[in-house]
Every structure is written in structure tokens, then in C-alpha cells.
Amino acid sequence: MKVFPEDLLYSREHIWVRVEGDLATLGITDYAQESLGEILSVEFPEIDTYVERDETFGSVESTKTIVDLISPVSGTVVSINEDITDDIGIINSDPHDTGWLVVIEIDDLEQLDDLLDSGGYHDFIMQEVDTD
């Protein structure tokens, strides 16, 4: 099983979060991109869109399926990763760094308390794999 970067937080919907002040950079986890297979396209929200925690903020289409991206935090989208439109493959090749999706200005930093650390996410994946 993969090791997940310890400087990130993780949602049970397989979104990673890198927090810097009140900004949260979001992307899909390595586990998610591996499960999805080759990513074909991403639907992004517009900049300045307000997203609610536990609501869809976009979608990812892969060779296997289309999945909704569920935001782990509420806030306003301040940036989207334009590099992905030029090279969608970076989501598969580098999901935890250059394959980031959006940056959200977080409304309520306490929402981060509900996210998993690296070890917690690993344990969550192991439980999910055992039940499949």
C-alpha cells in the first residue's frame, strides 16, 4: 500500500488538502487516481464560486467512470490549476503535487478537524479495501 504525504490532510471522499493559512489546495489522492485509471478530463468550478463542504465542486472523467469531486471544506474558489487543461496526465503522474485541482479560501478552519491525517487515511483505505 502506498504511503500518503504526511503534510496533507485527507477526506473520506479521497480528496487531499494542503493548508496554508486560510487557503486549502485540493486534489485527488494517489489512491483515487489509481482506482480511476487514466484521467481524461476534469470539470472545474469557476473562480469566485462558493463551494459548500460535502457538496460537489467538479468532476473527474476517467477511462473507467465519472466521479463527482466532493469538497472537504466550505469557501470560495480562488484558483484553479490551468496546467491540467494543457496536460491532464499530471493528475495521474503527480496527484499530490503538480496535479492539484483548486485552491479554496476556507470559511471555517474548524472544518479541517474532521479530516484524516496520513495514517488515518491509510487505515481508512485498508478498511475500504477489506470490504470490497
Secondary structure, 3 states (H helix, E strand, C coil): CCCCCCCCEECCCCEEEEEECCEEEEEECHHHHHHHCCEEEEECCCCCCEECCCCEEEEEEECCCEEEEECCCCEEEEEECCHHHHCCCHHHHCCCCCCCCEEEEECCHHHHHHCECHHHHHHHHHHHHHHC
